[in-house]
Amino acid sequence: MNPALQSMIRKSRRVRLLALKLLADRRGVAAIEFAMLLPFMLVLFFGTVVFSSGVAANRKVSLMAQTLSDLTSRSISVASSDLTNFFAADTAIMTPYDPTFTSAILSEFYIDPTTLKPTLIWSVAYNGANASPQVQAHTKGYALPAFPSSMAVGGSYVIYSEIGYLFQPPGGGAMGLMNPNGISLNSTAYTRPRVGACVIYPTPTSGVLPPCPTTYVVLP
């Protein structure tokens, strides 16, 4: 046989044997599979952490709305300092999340006995240092959206609170899991005055409390 042909045959046999050994070699397979799956595992892990944190923050926002409305409804009259204290105490609910991203609007409505439509009586707004966007108090003529029929009792009053919170996902923005600028969370709550027919605001500096107003109160 031609020596050159014999050499080629030997080389092809060696290549075939090396290929068979390589195919049979299972060393490092686990490491390769782990390296392939690691990115998906990390995304799943951090996605779960961020989603769970968002759900917890949203629950706190709902609790804040209910608490702010409830605190206000427990008074027969409130001054600006009272509402400021209510808001400050309410933001403590956001712990361990940063409360400076919180904004709030607190309003009182009168239910018209004839139309059963809510009429704005007074409204105030509060903004944390990092609240975005900054909110403004409702103005005269504001129509309460999605007003529950259970609250439509003619001649009664309703305390209405709105809470906004800019949720900052922990590491979610860096991984592209959520908006890096934050996610707006919002919640509302309705309560009836607990002590009197309404909650007078602002509290008069002297004299007796005025009767419950039925039209918009021009605030100082």
Residue pairs with C-beta under 8 A, 6 or more apart in sequence:
43 175
43 177
46 171
46 172
46 175
46 177
47 175
47 177
49 170
49 171
50 169
50 170
50 171
50 172
50 177
50 178
53 169
53 170
54 167
54 169
54 178
54 183
54 185
57 94
57 97
57 165
57 167
57 185
58 167
58 185
58 187
60 93
60 94
60 97
60 165
61 94
61 163
61 164
61 165
61 185
61 186
61 187
62 163
62 187
62 189
63 93
64 90
64 91
64 93
64 94
64 102
64 104
64 163
64 165
64 187
65 161
65 162
65 163
65 187
65 188
65 189
66 161
66 189
66 191
67 90
67 93
68 86
68 87
68 90
68 104
68 106
68 161
68 163
68 189
69 106
69 159
69 160
69 161
69 189
69 190
69 191
70 189
70 191
71 86
71 89
71 90
72 78
72 83
72 86
72 106
72 159
72 161
72 191
72 199
73 159
73 191
73 192
73 193
73 194
73 199
74 194
74 195
75 82
75 195
75 199
76 193
76 195
76 196
76 199
76 200
76 209
77 199
77 200
77 201
77 203
77 204
77 209
78 86
78 199
78 200
78 201
78 202
78 203
79 201
79 202
79 203
80 124
80 202
82 203
83 106
83 124
83 126
83 201
84 126
86 106
87 104
87 106
87 126
90 104
90 163
91 99
91 102
91 128
92 99
94 102
94 165
97 165
97 167
98 130
98 168
99 128
100 128
100 129
100 130
100 131
101 128
101 130
101 131
101 132
101 165
101 166
101 167
101 168
101 182
102 128
102 131
102 163
102 164
102 165
103 125
103 126
103 127
103 128
103 131
103 133
103 134
103 135
103 163
103 164
103 165
104 125
104 126
104 127
104 135
104 161
104 162
104 163
104 164
105 123
105 124
105 125
105 126
105 135
105 136
105 137
105 138
105 161
105 162
106 123
106 124
106 125
106 126
106 159
106 160
106 161
106 162
107 120
107 121
107 122
107 123
107 124
107 137
107 138
107 142
107 159
107 160
107 161
107 162
108 120
108 121
108 122
108 123
108 157
108 158
108 159
108 160
108 198
108 199
108 201
109 118
109 119
109 120
109 121
109 144
109 157
109 158
109 160
110 118
110 119
110 121
110 156
110 157
110 198
110 212
110 213
110 214
110 215
111 117
111 118
111 119
111 151
111 152
111 153
111 154
111 155
111 156
111 157
111 158
112 118
112 119
112 154
113 154
113 155
114 154
116 152
116 153
116 154
117 147
118 143
118 144
118 147
118 151
118 158
119 214
119 215
119 216
120 138
120 139
120 140
120 141
120 142
120 144
120 216
121 157
121 198
121 213
121 214
121 215
121 216
121 217
122 201
122 216
122 217
122 219
123 137
123 138
123 139
123 142
124 137
124 201
124 219
125 135
125 136
125 137
127 134
127 135
130 166
131 164
131 166
132 166
132 182
135 162
135 164
140 216
141 216
144 160
148 190
151 158
151 190
151 192
156 192
156 197
157 192
157 193
157 197
157 198
157 199
157 212
158 190
158 191
158 192
159 190
159 191
159 192
159 193
159 199
160 188
160 189
160 190
161 188
161 189
162 186
162 187
162 188
163 186
163 187
163 188
164 184
164 185
164 186
165 184
165 185
165 186
166 182
166 183
166 184
166 185
167 182
167 183
167 184
167 185
168 182
169 177
169 178
169 179
169 180
169 182
169 183
171 177
172 178
172 180
173 179
173 180
173 181
174 180
193 199
196 212
197 212
198 212
198 213
200 209
200 210
200 212
201 217
201 219
202 219
202 220
203 209
204 210
